[in-house]
């Protein structure tokens, strides 16, 4: 049944065709399709006029019926490998895996995104319904995937954007690099999420290099050992002081002293741009991905969370901090050059706050 097209890879031609036809005839895109402004969609579907004729519509509906009866799967091996990797490590159910596959393909192939745009403006409830119709899933199953206590929300890899309009913009992903990584075979879940969570390099320093805070380090190491032994939640350490005082290296020393693997929340994308909300999402992801191992997390330049000029981001960051400082699974070291941008009430919520000078 497969045909060739430069709009999608051959391995997903039938699947893309099925989704596009469902978007048009099942999810409410038919009216816009009749006056379709996307020449690429018309060409992909084999419609040779600027406006589909009744014969075109009948032929496409017949094609949809044939595709519905066929056993169609995604044959992009690298994508499927990575989806299986995520399913086994994050505990994705089949509906979540199906939605993630669709989101990855929609973000990576413009033809699918453009076809879904024919459905029109959607609120969150309508977006859930559209997804269920395009993917042939129960609406309740789709709704459950976006619950606040669901794996998508906990890891922040996908969420529904209340400000988005069409289906493409209603779905907010962790970051663009995450989507790109899904299409290249990854050997581990850490590789899938390399754009958000990065392993730190080792250091040649030891606690002997920090004799000026010797007493603080004795208290800190003892506290962390005990907290890790008890698997205590809400373990957070604040290191603050001027730039160049060795806060990042000290985090590496602490991890080495406790035989923990240190990871950091990425603070910039490939273009070098740092986004506070994106970093917060990466932190949430890290708390889930790293919780099963002997790991320590570092959040450098934490002042970005507290010192944003955007009021919406400030309130979101404040709520996030208050919640995370009580419930985080992975012990976290927060680093800032400027403690004065932080509310004193927030500083008091840290288990320990140590100044380096």
Legacy VTK file of the C-alpha trace (Angstrom):
# vtk DataFile Version 3.0
C-alpha trace
ASCII
DATASET POLYDATA
POINTS 357 float
0.000 0.000 0.000
3.001 2.258 0.571
3.833 5.006 -1.898
6.789 7.350 -2.057
6.678 11.005 -1.047
9.273 13.640 -0.263
6.984 14.919 2.513
7.574 11.928 4.792
9.922 8.974 4.990
8.673 5.830 3.300
8.684 4.017 6.649
5.764 6.136 7.884
3.981 6.951 4.626
0.888 4.864 5.359
0.798 5.927 9.002
1.036 9.616 8.090
-1.657 9.145 5.450
-3.929 7.461 7.993
-3.450 10.216 10.574
-3.970 12.981 8.022
-7.176 11.458 6.679
-8.469 10.942 10.206
-7.663 14.569 11.029
-9.710 15.655 8.037
-12.664 13.270 8.181
-12.802 12.179 11.829
-11.460 15.127 13.819
-13.258 18.016 12.141
-10.856 19.194 9.449
-13.107 18.559 6.441
-14.596 22.052 6.178
-11.174 23.708 6.058
-9.912 20.992 3.735
-12.546 21.926 1.155
-10.849 25.313 0.909
-7.409 23.991 1.767
-4.626 26.579 1.836
-1.913 23.959 2.157
-0.750 22.913 -1.299
1.550 20.326 0.266
-1.399 18.557 1.908
-3.326 18.512 -1.366
-0.326 17.164 -3.253
0.398 14.528 -0.612
-3.200 13.323 -0.834
-3.140 13.271 -4.633
-5.593 16.146 -5.108
-4.631 18.013 -8.269
-6.927 21.045 -8.014
-6.844 23.966 -5.587
-10.175 22.852 -4.145
-11.041 19.160 -3.658
-13.953 17.920 -5.752
-16.701 15.592 -4.567
-14.912 12.808 -6.414
-11.700 13.631 -4.524
-13.548 13.496 -1.208
-15.163 10.173 -2.029
-11.834 8.686 -3.136
-10.078 9.869 0.022
-12.820 8.504 2.269
-12.546 5.167 0.508
-8.801 5.267 1.020
-9.327 5.959 4.712
-11.618 2.945 4.970
-8.930 0.759 3.402
-6.248 2.107 5.724
-8.447 1.588 8.784
-8.692 -2.108 7.936
-4.967 -2.497 7.306
-2.404 -3.266 9.992
-0.269 -0.136 9.923
2.688 0.547 12.167
5.581 2.969 12.410
8.650 1.468 10.769
11.152 4.132 11.770
13.432 1.772 13.677
15.375 4.402 15.615
12.206 6.146 16.757
10.611 2.876 17.843
13.784 1.838 19.651
13.791 5.085 21.617
10.066 4.901 22.366
10.571 1.393 23.746
13.477 2.718 25.802
11.271 5.430 27.274
8.410 3.025 27.858
10.556 0.613 29.835
12.325 3.311 31.866
9.459 5.718 32.518
6.653 3.183 32.633
4.690 4.628 29.721
1.446 2.829 28.965
0.410 2.071 25.388
-1.695 5.228 25.048
1.168 7.424 26.264
3.562 5.727 23.880
1.126 6.211 20.978
0.690 9.899 21.788
4.433 10.449 22.118
5.001 8.774 18.745
2.401 11.042 17.136
3.804 14.177 18.763
7.335 13.336 17.639
6.215 12.757 14.058
3.966 15.829 13.986
6.825 18.017 15.218
9.296 16.459 12.783
7.157 16.299 9.643
5.510 19.534 8.562
2.931 17.760 6.413
1.339 16.143 9.482
1.351 19.426 11.391
-0.211 21.310 8.474
-2.936 18.705 8.037
-3.791 18.873 11.740
-4.040 22.653 11.421
-7.124 22.075 9.260
-8.990 21.050 12.419
-8.875 24.693 13.518
-8.600 26.381 16.894
-8.957 24.099 19.894
-9.244 24.390 23.638
-7.620 21.714 25.785
-10.732 19.538 25.903
-11.101 19.708 22.124
-7.409 18.930 21.674
-7.853 15.757 23.725
-10.823 14.792 21.559
-8.882 15.464 18.354
-5.988 13.309 19.537
-8.347 10.478 20.400
-9.909 10.640 16.927
-6.624 10.870 15.036
-5.017 8.058 17.034
-8.154 5.945 17.499
-7.854 6.042 21.291
-10.512 6.397 23.961
-10.944 10.026 25.008
-10.639 9.003 28.649
-7.279 7.341 27.972
-5.989 10.481 26.266
-7.327 12.664 29.070
-5.588 10.500 31.646
-2.230 10.919 29.931
-2.382 14.645 30.665
-3.413 14.354 34.310
-1.321 16.331 36.792
-0.172 13.100 38.409
0.520 11.393 35.070
3.954 10.548 33.715
3.819 13.323 31.089
3.246 15.936 33.787
5.756 14.477 36.234
8.524 14.356 33.642
7.399 17.488 31.765
8.167 15.849 28.410
4.726 16.779 27.039
2.000 19.054 28.316
-1.074 20.785 26.946
-0.519 24.507 26.491
-3.609 26.439 27.553
-2.515 29.362 25.371
-2.016 27.334 22.200
-4.604 27.472 19.446
-4.201 24.720 16.856
-3.218 21.163 17.719
0.480 21.732 17.031
0.696 24.717 19.353
-1.527 23.113 22.006
1.136 20.473 22.559
4.210 21.748 24.369
7.258 19.477 24.428
10.303 19.472 26.698
12.463 21.088 24.005
13.245 20.745 20.326
16.439 18.797 20.925
14.443 16.109 22.735
12.271 15.586 19.654
15.350 15.430 17.424
16.970 12.875 19.724
13.990 10.557 19.345
14.859 10.035 15.685
18.453 8.953 16.356
19.079 5.639 18.099
20.029 6.228 21.724
21.745 3.666 23.927
20.302 4.951 27.196
17.532 7.139 28.521
20.174 9.657 29.578
21.147 9.990 25.928
17.528 10.663 24.964
17.389 13.485 27.492
20.936 14.783 26.987
19.619 18.231 26.058
17.986 18.601 29.476
20.119 16.595 31.908
23.883 16.430 31.559
26.389 14.270 33.466
29.065 16.409 35.086
32.744 15.847 34.505
34.846 14.621 37.399
37.111 16.903 39.399
40.678 16.569 40.641
39.833 18.542 43.771
38.997 17.050 47.174
37.611 18.347 50.448
41.190 19.286 51.351
40.859 22.117 48.853
37.975 23.535 50.885
39.515 23.796 54.347
38.128 27.339 54.653
34.650 25.786 54.955
35.782 22.607 56.701
33.132 22.662 59.435
30.363 23.356 56.939
31.554 20.453 54.792
31.606 18.057 57.725
28.015 18.961 58.533
26.980 18.789 54.870
28.558 15.408 54.104
27.178 13.882 57.299
23.705 15.235 56.574
23.682 13.963 52.987
24.971 10.515 53.973
22.182 10.137 56.493
19.510 11.519 54.153
20.540 9.198 51.320
20.625 6.202 53.660
17.062 6.963 54.761
15.982 7.806 51.190
14.755 11.122 52.497
12.733 13.358 50.193
13.105 17.109 49.967
16.891 17.205 50.356
18.187 20.539 49.066
21.478 22.348 49.632
22.127 25.969 48.680
25.663 27.059 47.788
26.051 30.783 47.294
28.816 33.300 46.826
30.572 35.417 44.240
31.490 34.002 40.849
34.733 32.043 40.833
34.575 30.834 44.433
34.424 27.162 43.457
30.761 26.338 43.994
30.434 24.108 40.939
33.670 22.246 41.674
32.586 21.782 45.277
29.410 20.088 44.061
31.595 17.634 42.150
33.739 17.062 45.231
30.660 16.339 47.347
29.363 13.842 44.782
32.751 12.114 44.678
32.963 11.998 48.470
29.565 10.273 48.636
30.138 7.994 45.607
27.256 9.617 43.765
26.952 10.399 40.069
26.486 14.146 39.593
24.173 15.519 36.910
23.317 19.097 36.121
20.174 20.699 34.798
21.152 22.112 31.410
21.152 25.908 31.484
21.285 26.646 27.766
20.135 25.089 24.521
22.277 24.576 21.422
22.000 28.283 20.578
23.234 29.253 24.045
19.845 30.608 25.105
18.690 29.926 28.657
14.966 29.679 29.389
13.823 29.584 33.014
10.654 27.582 32.425
12.473 25.116 30.194
15.071 24.613 32.915
12.343 24.003 35.479
10.884 21.335 33.212
14.325 19.770 32.838
14.628 19.709 36.620
11.266 17.920 36.953
12.408 15.407 34.360
15.670 14.807 36.218
13.829 14.152 39.465
12.007 11.274 37.782
14.731 9.882 35.535
17.474 9.922 38.179
15.453 8.870 41.217
16.228 5.158 40.910
20.025 5.445 41.053
22.738 6.816 43.323
22.614 10.290 41.869
23.030 13.894 42.899
21.579 16.802 40.928
23.047 20.279 40.495
21.018 23.344 39.511
23.565 26.026 38.622
22.643 29.686 38.090
19.530 29.145 40.194
18.992 32.899 40.441
17.273 32.686 37.043
14.326 30.995 38.741
13.974 33.766 41.318
15.047 36.883 39.461
12.917 36.875 36.308
11.181 40.119 35.385
8.208 38.243 33.962
5.530 38.146 36.672
3.927 34.960 35.331
7.294 33.186 35.324
8.087 34.592 38.777
4.883 33.187 40.281
5.350 29.872 38.498
8.930 29.685 39.729
7.924 30.498 43.291
5.239 27.803 43.320
7.658 25.348 41.756
10.341 26.049 44.357
7.955 25.755 47.292
6.679 22.435 45.998
9.977 20.952 44.889
11.883 21.779 48.061
9.525 19.483 49.926
9.042 16.595 47.522
12.119 16.134 45.313
13.357 12.535 45.144
16.922 13.311 44.056
19.093 15.322 46.466
19.816 18.640 44.793
22.528 21.261 45.147
21.358 24.721 44.110
24.016 27.252 43.149
23.647 31.011 42.929
25.987 33.978 42.748
23.339 36.284 44.168
21.447 35.152 47.239
19.914 38.609 47.595
17.549 37.959 44.707
15.965 35.170 46.738
13.187 35.634 49.256
14.434 34.976 52.790
11.500 32.620 53.373
12.657 30.521 50.417
16.258 30.447 51.646
15.061 29.113 54.995
13.443 26.158 53.241
16.818 24.729 52.220
18.242 22.080 54.520
21.594 23.857 54.482
22.753 27.153 52.988
26.525 27.568 52.748
28.413 30.644 51.609
31.661 30.353 49.695
33.926 33.355 49.571
LINES 1 358
357 0 1 2 3 4 5 6 7 8 9 10 11 12 13 14 15 16 17 18 19 20 21 22 23 24 25 26 27 28 29 30 31 32 33 34 35 36 37 38 39 40 41 42 43 44 45 46 47 48 49 50 51 52 53 54 55 56 57 58 59 60 61 62 63 64 65 66 67 68 69 70 71 72 73 74 75 76 77 78 79 80 81 82 83 84 85 86 87 88 89 90 91 92 93 94 95 96 97 98 99 100 101 102 103 104 105 106 107 108 109 110 111 112 113 114 115 116 117 118 119 120 121 122 123 124 125 126 127 128 129 130 131 132 133 134 135 136 137 138 139 140 141 142 143 144 145 146 147 148 149 150 151 152 153 154 155 156 157 158 159 160 161 162 163 164 165 166 167 168 169 170 171 172 173 174 175 176 177 178 179 180 181 182 183 184 185 186 187 188 189 190 191 192 193 194 195 196 197 198 199 200 201 202 203 204 205 206 207 208 209 210 211 212 213 214 215 216 217 218 219 220 221 222 223 224 225 226 227 228 229 230 231 232 233 234 235 236 237 238 239 240 241 242 243 244 245 246 247 248 249 250 251 252 253 254 255 256 257 258 259 260 261 262 263 264 265 266 267 268 269 270 271 272 273 274 275 276 277 278 279 280 281 282 283 284 285 286 287 288 289 290 291 292 293 294 295 296 297 298 299 300 301 302 303 304 305 306 307 308 309 310 311 312 313 314 315 316 317 318 319 320 321 322 323 324 325 326 327 328 329 330 331 332 333 334 335 336 337 338 339 340 341 342 343 344 345 346 347 348 349 350 351 352 353 354 355 356
